[in-house]
Amino acid sequence: MSGLLCFFISAYVLGKSGGQFISWDIFGYYLYLPATFIYHDPGLHDLSPVHHVLEVYQSTPTLYQVAEVESGNHIIMYSMGMAMVYLPFFLFGHLTAFIGGYPPDGFSAPYEFWMMAGDIFYLFAGVLLFRKWCRLFFSEQITTWLILALVAGTNFLFLQVGMIGMPHIYLFAWFTLALILMHQWYLRPTKKTAFFLGITLGVLTLCRPTELLILPLMIAWKIKSFAEFKSRLNWLFSDMKIHLLVLFLGALLIGFPQLFYWKWYTGKWLFMSYTNPGEGFDFLHPHIWNFLFSFRKGWLIYTPLMILSFWGMMELYKKQRAYFFPVLFFILLNIWVLSSWSNWWYASSFGQRPVIDSYAVMMLPLGYLLMKDGTWKKIIDGFLFCFIFLNLFQTWQMENRILDTYRLTADYYFKTFLRTEIPPGAKNDLLVDREKAFREKCLSDSSMYRHKLEFIQDYEFPENRGGGFFTSDTSYSGKLSYCLAEKDAQAPFLKVAYHEITQLDHFWTKIEAEVMPLSPIDSIRPVFFATMLNFRNEGYAWEGHDHSEFPELKQGQWNKVSFWYLSPEIRSEKDIFCVSLWMTGSGRILIDKLTIRTYSRD
């Protein structure tokens, strides 16, 4: 059964050849390989080869995957774990490119093909490892049902066929391998098993640091009480301390290249490469309800089969209490941590993709539920078949773009439920199309919006601010205007809290200002910008418009400038929307009557 399922999925994946899979985030995971083996420049001192690749293959619209550091080097934002996982397939692609006469640039057709081959390899490896894991607890029949549930009944399927190269299928295989090694080590502790377990944990952590959540599960494995937990800790750190050291050395062997990379190119052994203030963990304010039940990306909405696994926790408690507490603690901790990420919707996906990594743990209770007999067995089997059918159908809808990977809402979901085509007018119920807004840079369809609020900064109330001053020499309206007179000076912000503008997921605003350049424009180099400030007063979703976009600016007279801004995916409704003028050059420029006019659907 498992082999047959994998065969059909593999055939489908191979049938999608010709697409550009090494793109967006995958481009960042993968960039270590061409940077090291082709450009011989892991620190990316010279970005011209990368920009050439982007021009040829259009892999990503912006190079957000790379951050510049003080030394002048460029650090790849992601750690190199996925690059290590991709490495064998990259080398096969490199060899094929040379033999076949393709550009050996890391991104031509052979590299794409071998990336697909890597996905297929990890599909088989993951399913076979999952089978081995399930057979530690269940019969062949129950194991077969669990494999069917995993591959056909969860978002595992869409990640395999719809998002080639993404980490989660790979991490599922490594996570399951770690569980098997953990179980074997507890049954028969050996230094060899501890070493390979350390290597596996090193790979997992280097791919996604949140995979370290497996450690509490491992420490508490087969523990039924707090007294047993205390005994376990004593045993680990006394009798098994040599094994723990061997495990640590195995993990360090995998992690040292990353530490060396950071030290060499940043001067620090540990470096926080996620510099975007719009991304990060906020453990005090997890988005648990949205993570589980939102129609945008709710895990249990789009993978309802896992509800059976929660039901199975009762059976796990009755039949294998030694596994109940560690599994329950892991599931709760995993949901809490994953839902604490500011981008809880995890970009393009079908439901919640980060939970796929640990399905081998999360489906363990389902196996015990499937062991029930009698009337309950018929009811459970009925639910299982319904959920598998729904997942297969909705995966087809995703592949055919009936369901959207970004913009789903409850209204749209029910209008397209079990439909083979999109009903007329249903797209109006989707969340705002941010890709379209990015291209058009304005509110092109105003039929669903209305002008709601207007806020004005008229500079009639002087406040202390460096880099400029209030002046009464000339103004567009009122008595005062503001003069920027120093390099990097910024005019006083116009600030409005998000919740004062709208209670919905977004708003549009038209930003206008009157400006009078007192020096040549090319010397002043003004930039008009808007941004959001989070609770740490850090700006995210910054959008700037420099003077080249306003060629009509005339020196010595008042000029109206305007641009549109779409609010980002906010982190909190208490975040602050800010607008201002920034002088990046030298000279003087006046600003007056800075205005924002907001438009929303409420």
N, C-alpha and C positions, 0 to 999 in steps of 0.2 A: 504493500500500500504506500509506504513512505517513498520508495523508489519511483513508483508510478507518478505520484504527485509531483515530485521533484523533476521528473522527466518532462512533464507537460509544462511546468513553469519555466524550465530551462529553454524549451523550444520557443515559448512565447517571448522570453527575454532576448534570445538570439534573433528572433524575427524583428526586433526593434532596432537592429544595427543600423548605423548611419546617423544616429542622433549625436548631439554634443553633450556627453555626460560629465566630462571633467569641467565643471562650471560652478559658479557661485561658491558655496561653502566647500564643496568637494575640491574646487580649484585651490583653495587655501590649504586643505589637508594634504593635497598632493604636491604642492609647489616645492616642498623640500627636495623632492626627487630630481626634477630637472635642474633646480638651482644648484644642487650638489654634483650630480653626475654629468650634466650637459653644460651648464653655464660656469661650473667650478667657482661659484660665488654664493655660498649659503647665506652670507650676510647681506646679499643683494646691494652691494655698493653701487652697481650699475643696473638700473631698472630698465634699460632700453630693450634687452631681450624679452623681458616680461611684457612690456608695452607692445612689442612687435607681435607676440603671441596673442595678446588681447585684440589687436587690430585684425589679425588674420582669422582667428577663431571666434571672436566675440564671446569669450568665455564668461565674462562678468562685466556689468556696465561700469563699475568703479572698482578700484583696487583696495576695497575695504579690508581685505584679508591681511594687509601688511601695514605695520606701524613703524614710523621712523623714531629712532632713539637718539640720545644726545651725542653719541659718538659719530653719527652720520650713517651708521648701518641701518638696515631695515630688518625688523623682526617679524617673522610670520606669526600672526595672531594665535593660531592654534598650535598646541603641542604636537610633537612629531609621531605620536602613536599610530595614527592611521597611515602615515607615510611608511612606517615600518611594515604595516600589514599589506599595503599596496606594493611594496618593493619587489617581490618575486614577479608580479604581473607587469610591473613597469619594465623590469629587465627583459622579460619575454617580448614586450612591445618594442623595446629598443633594438633588440636583435632582429625582430621581424622587419622593422623599419629599414635597417641597413640592408638586409637581404632583399627586400621587396622594392627598394628604391624610393621609399617614402621619406619625407623630411624627418630627420632624427631629432625633432625638437621637443619631444615629450607629449605632443598633443595631436599628432596626425592620426589617421585611421587605425594603424596597428595598436597604438596605445589605447584608443577607445575600445577596440575589440578585446584586448586582454583585460581591460577593466571589467567588461561584461563577463569574461571568463572567470575573473576573480569573484564576482558576485555569485556565479553559478557554483563555483567550488565551495564557497562558504555556505551556500544554501544546502548542499549535500552534507558538508561537514557538520553544520549546525543541527540538521535534522537527525543525522546519525548519532551525534553526541546526545541529543535530546532523547533519542530512543534508548541509548545506553543508560542515561540518567533515570528514565522512567522504569526501566527493567530492574533497577535496584529496589523498587517498591511495589511494582504492579506486575500482573500477568501480561502475556503477549497481547491478549485481547484488549485489555484496558489501555495498554501502551499504544496500540494502533488507533484507538479512539482519540487519545490525547494528541497524537501526531496529526490526525485529521482535524481536530479542533484548532490546533496551533496554526497549521498551514492554510486551512480553508475557512476558519471561523474567526480569525483575528486580523488586525491591521498588519500583521507580519506579511500577509500576501501582497498588499498594496506596496509596502516598502520594497519588496522583492521585484515586482514587475513595473512599478511606477517611479521609483526613485533609485535608480542604479547608482552604486558607489557610495550611498549614504552609510554612515557607520553602523547602524543598528543591527543589520543582518550579520555583519562581521562580529559585532560585540556580543550578539546572542550566542554565537558559537564559542567565543572565548569565555563568556560568563558561565555557560553550561560546562565547559571543560574545567573551570575553576571549582564548580560545585562537585563534580565527579572526583577530582583530586582531593578536595576537602574531605569528602565522605570516605575515600580510600585511606586517607591519612589517619582519620580517627579510628578506623577499623584496624589498621596495621601501620603505626607511625614508622616511617623511614626517612632518612635524610634526603634520599633521592626524590621521593614524592614531595617533601617540603621544598626542595630546590625548584622543581618544575612548577609547583604551586606559586612560588615567589615570582617566577618568570611570567606566569599567566596573570598574576595580579599586577605586575609591572606594566604589561601590555595594556590591560584594562584601564589602569589609572592614567597612563600616558595618552590613551585615546580620549577618555572622558573622566576627569577627576571624580565625578559623582559616582563612578563605579566602585569607589572605596566604601560605599555603603554595604558592600558584601562582607566587610570585616566584622561588624557586629553580628551578622548572621553566622559567620564561621565560628566566632568565639562562643556563641550561645547554642551551637548546634547540639541537639539531643539533650537539652537541659529542661527539666520540668519545674524547678523551684529556684528561689534566690539562694538557698543554701548550696544547691548544686552549682550554681553560678560562681559562688565564692570558691568552692573547691576546684572548679575548672580553672579559674585564674591562678590559683596557687599551683596547680599542676603544670599549666603552660609556662609560667615564669620561674619554675624551679626544675621540675623533671625534664621539661621539653625546651629549655632555654637554648640549647645548642641547635635544635631543630628550627626555632624561631630565628636564630642568627643566620642559619643556612637559607631560610625563606627570605630574610631581608637581603642577603647578598644576591639571591636570584632576582629580586625586584630591582635592586640597585644596578645590576648588570644591564637591565633594560633601560632604566631611568638615567644612567650616567650620561649618555650622548646628549640628552636634553639639557641636563645641568651644565655640561661643558659648552653647549651651544649658547646658552644664556650667558655664562661667565665670559666666554670669548667675545661675544658681540655686544654685551651690555655692561660687563664688569660685575655682574651680580649672579650668584649661584641660583637664586630664585628670582623670577621676574614676572610681574603681573602684566601680561600682554593684552588683556581685555581692557582697553582704555576708553571705550565708549561708555559714557555715563548713563546712556539709555539702556544698558544691559547690565545685569548683575543680580545677585541674590538679595532678597529681603525676607529673612526667615521669620520676622515678627509679623509679616502680613502675607501669608501664603494665599494663593488663589485656588483653594481646594475645591470650592463648589464649581467654579468655571472649569477647572482641570478635569473634574469628573463628569459634570452634567450639562455644560453649556452646549448649545446646538452649533456653536462655532467649531469647537474642537474637543468636546467632552469625551473622555475615554470610554465611559460606560454607555454613552449615547451611540457612539460609532463602533464600539466593540462590546455589545451587550452580553456576548457569551461569557465575559469575565464576571458577570453577576453570579453565574453558576459557581465560579471559583470562590466567591465570598460565601455563598451558601455552603460550599464544601468545607469551610472552616469548622463548622459544627461536627462534621464527620471526622475531620482531622483530629479535633479535640477528643472525640470518643475513641478513635482507633489508634492514633499515634500521638499521644500527648507530648512526647519528647520532641516532636517537630512543630507542634502547635505554636508555642510561645516564640521561638526564633522566627518562624515564618510570619506570624502576625506582626511582630515588632518590625521586621524588615519591610513588610508591605506598607505599614503606616508611616514608617520613617521615609521610605522611598517616595510615597505620594507627597508627604510634607515638603521634602527637599525639592523634588521636581516641580511642584506647584509654586515654590517660592521664587523661581526664576522670573525676572520682570517680564520677559516675553513668554508668558506661560502658554501661549498658543503655538510656540515652536514653528513659526513660519509655515512653509508649504508642507502639508501633511494630511493624512486621513486619520482624524482623531489625534491621540497623543502618542507620537512616535517614540519618545524616550523610554516608555515602559517596556518596549519590545525586548530590550537588552536582557531583562530579568524575568521573562515569561517562564523560564524553567522552574523558578521558585514559585511564581504566582499561580502556576497551573497545577502545582502539587495537590492542593485541596480538591481541585476538580477531579483528579484521579480517584480520590476516596469517595467523592459523591457518586461517581459512575459505578461504584461497587454496590450501591443499594439495589435491592431486588423488589419484586412484586409490583404493586401499583405505582409506587414512587419511581421505579426504574422507567416505566412507560412515560410518566410525566416528564422526568428529566431528559429522556431520549427525545421526546417531542420538542422540548425547549431547545435542545442541542441542534436538532435538524433545522428548526426555524431560524436560529441564530446563524448557522452556517449558510443557509440559503440567503439570508439577509446580507451577510457579509460578502458573499460572492456577487450578489446583485449590485450592492453599493460599490464594490470594487470596480465592477464593470461601468457603473455610472461615473465614477471618478476618472477612469481611463478614457471615457467618452465625453468628459467635461460637462456632464449633466450636474454632477456635484462639483463644487469648487473647493480647492485645497486651501483657500485663504478666507473666503468671505461669507461662509454659510451663516444663516440665521434660522430661527425656529419657523418663521413663516415660509421661507423658501424650502426648508426641509420637508414640511408637510405637503407643500404644493407639488413637489417632485417625488414624493414617496412612492417607490415602486413604479415610477414612470420611465418610459424609454425615450422620452423627449421632453424638452423644457416647455411648460405651458406658456402661452402668451402673457406677457407682463410680469412673469415670475421674477425675472432678473432685477426688477425694481426693488425687490425685497432683500437683495444681497447687500452686504456691507460695501462701503465705498470702494471703488476700483482705484487703488493707489498707484498701480502701474500706469493706468491711463492718465491720472493726474500728474504723475511724474513726467510723462511725455508732453502733455498739453500745457502744464504749468498754470492752469487757470480753471475756474468753474465754468465749464463749457455747457453743461446742461443744468440750467437754473430752475427747471420746472418743479423739482421736488424740494426746492429750498426757498426760504424766505429771509429777507433782511431782518435781523432780530435786534442787534444792539450796535451802538456806536460809541467809541471811546476816543477822547482827544487829549493829547499832550500839547498845550498851547504855550508852555514856558512862561506863564505869567506869575508863577510862584517860585522865585529863585531858591536854589538849594546849593550847598557846597558840593563842588565836583571838580576833580583835577582834569587838566587837559583842555579846559574851555571855560567860558564865562557867559553870563547873561548880559545882553546889551540892549540899550534903548535907542541906539543910533538908527537902526532901521528894523522894521518888522513887517511881516505879511499881514498879521491881524493883531489887535491888542497893542500893548505898549512894548513888549519885550520879544526878543528871539534869542536863540542860543548860538554862540560862536565856538566852533571847534578850532583850536589854534596850535595844537601840538600833535606830533606824530603819535598814532595809536589812541588818540582821544576818542571818546564815545559820548554822544549826547545822552542826557538823562533818559532812562528807559521809560517806555510806556508799558506798564505791567497790569495784567488782569489774570485773576485766578480762573482756571479752566472751568470750574463748576459755576462761575458767574456767567459764563458764555453759553454753555449747554450741558445737559445731563446725558446726552447721547455719546456715541463712540467717536464723533468727529465734528469739526466745523470747518468751514471755509472763511477766510477773511481777506478783504481787499485792503491793502496798506497803502496809504497816500501820505505825502509830505511836501511841503514847500521848501525849496533850498535855493540859496544864492551863493554860488562860488565867488569868492573874492580873490582867488588866485587861479592860475591855469589848471584845468581839470586833470591833465596828465601829471601834474605835480601833487595835487591833493589826493588823488586816487580814492574817492569816497566809496564805501560799501554800505548798502542798506541791508539790514539783516533782521531775521526773526528766529526765535528759538524758544524752547521750553526749559524751565528750571525745575529740577526735582527737589526732594526734601533736603538734599545736601547742598542745595544752591548750585548744582552742576548743570550746565547746559547740554541738552541733547536735541536731536532733530534740527540742528542749526542749518539755516538756509540763507545764503548771502547773494546779493546782486551788485556787481561792481559797476563802475561808471561806463564801461563799454556797452552795457545793456541800455544805457540812457544817452544816446548820442545827441539828443536834442538839448542837453544842458548848456546854457549860455552863461558866460562869466558876467558878473555885475548886474544880474537881474534875477527875479524870482522865477523858479521853474517848478512845475508840478511833476513829481515822480510817483509811480505806483507799481505794485506787483501783488500777485496772489500768493497765499500760503495756505496749505492744507495741514490741519493739526495732525500730529503723528499719533501712533499707538501710545497713548499716555500711560505712565506708570502709576499715577494716582490722580484722582480728580482735584486734589489740592495743588497739583503742579501749576506753575505760573507761566503764562504766555508773555513773552517779552519782545519788544521791537525797539530798534534804535538805529542811529547812523554812526558809522565808524570811519575815521579818517586814517588811512594806511600810509599816506604820504606826508608831505609838508605843505604849509600854507594856511589859508583860512577859508572856512565855509560856514554859512549861516543855515540854520534849520528852524522852521516854525510850523505850527499846526500839523503835527504828526497825528494821523488819524487811522483807526482801524474800524472797518465796517464788517460785522460778522454775519454769516449766513449759515443756517442750520435747518434740519428737517423737523425740529420740534416747534 
